[in-house]
């Protein structure tokens, strides 16, 4: 069955002109025209290359319905410009773009809102901007308010809302227009952990209903959790496009190189990053403590790793994830709820004992993270730092991704 293309970009480019200000530029042009040496010259087509910047250069990709695309890259890479072009806020300088269906966009905190209007009034105004009829907004009004969680404040002026409340309201409106294409920028980082979880659940539901999603984020865990494709932009150009794991790895490799250069250039410790908390010596062992690279499905094992830290790390959360060769998260272990107030020393070893590894046969990738107590900020995060080959148990003939204990009873 052929999939329907929801978004198609062909060689999209966007150029901006760097200006000092309207009056300054106008006065410069007047002085040029008045200069005797320039009399009779035509300045209408004059372009100064030094005062131009290409935010995007020849960007092309296709996105089908039901697919989700993560857009990553450093600041100034062109990510937000791409979303603004897709949402028709700005026009491309060159290239062709096709978007099939209704667009829901959450690009900037407070975009399309009016500070003097109440939350209720802003729902009707913003919903109309996004293409909803007044009847549609009335029908979905309570759903929007309930999802945003700001029921008590719905009749207060928006200028009294926090940035988090604005994001809640903006996201709630964007997803309730039932878009064919949903565009989301980094604004979700403003929301708290509970609201983020609520958003990801809703995005998963929308993807299952065949929408197309484009998510811009600096949080690689968010991209890997929700997206099945990714684009890595740098200086307005596509560096890598394809599987999420490959694209994220190429971006991380580049980030580490830049990180190393930055640390070399500065003797002061001005960069707070994962270099301050390192994860290393990752291994998988059997019950006897012997290191293994393969294991039978259903056997016991222990995943352990060493760490070294030069920062104070208290009330943190340790996570270990198992991802299949299809780059989908299938098993996620967290210290949250089992061990409270985890405190790390300057160095040590952390072990996760798994009495029954219920994964089906195949190669599984191991990722390890150390987060703050709110489960948002990563102190350290290592993608696919180790691999484990799970072998099918001889006594079982099973299919699927998990091996569950079972017993047949036939009368």
Helices and strands as residue ranges (DSSP letters): E 5-17, H 22-34, G 36-38, G 49-51, E 52-64, E 68-72, H 79-86, E 94-99, E 103-106, H 119-129, H 134-148, G 151-153, G 158-160, H 163-175, E 181-184, G 186-190, H 193-208, E 212-216, H 220-226, E 229-234, E 237-242, H 244-265, G 274-276, E 277-285, E 294-296, E 301-309, E 313-323, E 329-334, E 342-344, E 347-354, E 362-371, E 378-391
